[in-house]
């Protein structure tokens, strides 16, 4: 029941006139755990044709203001998901 409600909400959001964007933020996992969660979010967006924005900001344990405002970009290029 809950899953079908969730899927209905996702389908409704994806069919809206304005395309939704999913903001993917870090948690408190280890580096590769964060990469896995981020890649899973990107896969979710790809499957549903939703825009994705990865933002490992100040809450990320890997954030360093001296290297920019998005820790994801310290390690990966945003060639596929700008």
ABEGO torsion letter per residue (X at the ends): XAAAAAAAAAAAAAABABBBBBBBBBBABBAAAAAAAAAAAAAAAAAAGBBBBBBBBAABAABBAAAEABAAAAABBAAABX
